[in-house]
Amino acid sequence: MKINEVEQQVGITKKNIRFYEQQGLLSPKRNLENGYRDYSKEDVTELKKIKMLRKLSLPIEEIRQIQKGDLLLADALQRQAILLEREKASLEESTRLCRLLSEEVCPYAAFSPDQYLERMVEMEERGTRFKNVSNDTIRKKRGSILAAIIFILLMFAVISMLIWAYTQDPIPNALLCMFLLIPGAFILAVIVALVQRIKELEGGEEDAARKY
């Protein structure tokens, strides 16, 4: 069957189906006539298993180990149950703190967070885990772009030095072009790698709670 049919049967977006294929969790066969993926009933069942485990927040790597037989499903679920219990306790602590703050705090302009932050540190030391508000994809994108910019600037510096050296002690133009092509090729390679990295980050798994 085609991916549109699988999407309807399982309730998983095409983006996530392709993501799981990229992660090696699913390997549909190809139709020899047209080269398109031809999903079987077994593939649909496998996707339903993946969907269920991801809704329970099992990591991709653990699902991969379960499929390979390197990790028992029962062991993985037992460990996940313990983690979820810890998260539940942390959420309960966060809820209590929110209610306490709503009753105690003054207007925002005069609000002093120091004592509450100290209390939160104490709670974290006792095992409470608060949510860190961040967008990991944006952070990774920024890091990749910054690294690429720094490298490209270094390559431009190398090109500038080569041109300056040429003005001081001329060499054959063909040789100069060859020297300039090397950093130029590195710049092009970095740009291509950056584009691929951004596509990779944007092509990750969609949020299960919103997209399933």
C-alpha positions in Angstrom: 0.0 0.0 0.0 1.0 3.6 -0.5 2.1 6.0 2.3 -1.2 7.9 2.1 -3.0 4.7 3.0 -0.6 4.0 5.8 -1.0 7.5 7.2 -4.8 7.0 7.3 -4.7 3.5 8.8 -2.1 4.3 11.6 -2.8 7.9 12.2 0.9 8.9 11.8 2.0 11.7 9.6 4.0 11.0 6.4 6.8 13.1 7.9 7.0 10.8 10.9 6.8 7.6 8.8 9.8 8.8 6.7 11.6 9.8 9.9 11.2 6.3 11.3 12.5 4.9 8.1 15.5 7.2 8.3 16.1 6.0 11.8 16.0 2.3 10.7 12.9 1.4 12.6 11.0 0.6 9.4 12.2 -0.9 6.1 9.4 -1.1 3.5 10.1 -2.8 0.3 10.2 -1.0 -3.1 7.8 -1.6 -5.9 10.0 -3.0 -8.7 7.8 -1.4 -11.4 7.8 2.2 -10.2 10.4 2.3 -7.4 7.9 3.6 -4.8 7.7 2.3 -1.3 5.2 -0.6 -1.0 4.1 -0.8 2.6 2.9 -4.2 3.9 0.5 -5.2 6.7 3.6 -6.0 8.7 4.9 -2.5 8.2 1.5 -1.1 9.4 1.7 -3.3 12.5 5.2 -2.2 13.2 4.3 1.5 12.8 1.4 1.0 15.3 3.9 -0.5 17.8 6.2 2.4 17.2 3.4 4.9 17.7 2.3 3.2 20.9 5.9 3.2 22.3 6.5 6.8 21.3 3.3 7.9 22.9 4.7 6.3 26.1 7.8 8.5 25.5 10.2 5.6 24.9 13.4 6.9 23.1 14.0 6.0 19.5 17.2 4.2 20.5 15.4 1.9 22.9 12.8 1.1 20.3 15.6 0.2 17.9 17.2 -2.1 20.6 13.8 -3.7 21.2 13.4 -4.5 17.5 16.9 -6.0 17.3 16.2 -8.1 20.4 19.0 -6.4 22.4 16.4 -5.1 24.9 13.3 -6.9 26.2 10.0 -5.0 25.8 9.1 -5.7 29.4 12.4 -4.3 30.7 12.1 -1.2 28.6 8.5 -0.6 29.7 9.4 -1.2 33.4 12.2 1.3 33.2 9.9 3.8 31.4 7.3 3.4 34.1 9.9 4.3 36.8 10.9 7.4 34.8 7.2 8.4 34.3 6.6 8.1 38.0 9.5 10.4 38.7 8.1 12.9 36.1 4.7 12.6 37.7 6.2 13.4 41.1 8.1 16.4 39.6 4.9 17.7 38.0 3.0 17.4 41.3 5.8 19.4 43.0 5.7 22.0 40.3 1.9 22.2 40.6 2.1 22.8 44.3 4.7 25.5 43.8 2.5 27.2 41.2 -0.4 27.3 43.6 1.7 28.5 46.4 3.1 31.3 44.3 -0.3 32.3 43.0 -1.4 32.8 46.6 1.8 34.5 47.9 3.3 36.7 45.2 2.7 40.4 44.8 2.1 42.1 41.4 4.7 41.2 38.7 6.4 44.6 38.7 7.3 44.2 42.4 7.8 40.5 42.4 11.2 39.2 43.8 12.0 35.7 42.5 15.1 35.1 44.6 13.5 33.2 47.5 11.4 31.1 45.1 14.4 30.2 43.0 16.3 29.1 46.1 13.3 26.9 47.0 13.3 25.4 43.5 17.1 24.7 43.8 16.3 22.8 47.0 13.5 20.9 45.4 15.8 20.0 42.5 18.4 18.7 45.0 15.7 16.4 46.4 15.0 15.1 42.9 12.3 17.4 41.4 12.9 18.1 37.7 11.5 21.4 36.4 10.9 22.0 32.7 13.7 23.9 30.9 12.0 26.1 28.4 14.1 25.9 25.2 13.8 25.1 21.6 16.4 22.5 20.9 16.0 22.7 17.2 16.5 26.4 17.1 19.6 26.1 19.4 21.1 23.5 17.2 20.4 25.5 14.1 22.0 28.6 15.6 25.0 26.5 16.6 25.4 25.0 13.1 25.0 28.4 11.4 27.5 30.1 13.8 30.1 27.3 13.2 29.6 27.6 9.5 30.0 31.4 9.5 33.2 31.2 11.6 34.7 28.6 9.2 33.8 30.6 6.1 35.3 33.7 7.6 38.5 31.8 8.2 38.5 30.6 4.6 38.0 34.2 3.4 41.0 35.2 5.6 43.1 32.5 3.9 41.9 33.7 0.4 42.9 37.3 1.4 46.3 36.2 2.6 46.9 34.3 -0.7 45.9 37.4 -2.7 48.2 39.6 -0.6 51.0 37.2 -1.0 50.4 37.2 -4.7 50.7 41.0 -4.8 54.0 40.8 -3.0 55.5 37.9 -4.9 53.5 37.1 -8.1 53.2 33.5 -9.2 51.6 32.0 -12.3 47.9 32.8 -12.5 47.0 29.1 -13.0 48.8 28.3 -9.7 47.1 31.1 -7.9 43.7 29.9 -9.1 44.5 26.4 -7.9 45.4 27.8 -4.5 42.2 29.9 -4.3 40.0 27.0 -5.4 41.0 25.0 -2.3 39.5 27.3 0.3 36.7 28.1 -2.2 35.8 24.4 -2.3 35.8 24.2 1.5 33.4 27.1 1.7 31.1 25.5 -0.8 31.3 22.2 1.1 30.4 23.9 4.4 27.4 25.7 2.8 26.1 22.4 1.4 26.7 20.6 4.8 24.9 23.5 6.6 21.9 23.2 4.3 21.7 19.5 4.8 22.0 19.9 8.6 19.2 22.4 8.7 17.0 20.1 6.6 17.9 17.2 9.0 16.9 19.3 12.0 13.7 20.4 10.3 13.0 16.8 9.2 12.9 15.3 12.7 10.0 13.6 14.3 6.9 15.7 14.8 5.5 16.1 18.3 3.5 13.0 19.0 1.0 14.8 21.2 0.1 17.2 18.4 0.6 15.2 15.3 -0.6 11.7 16.0 
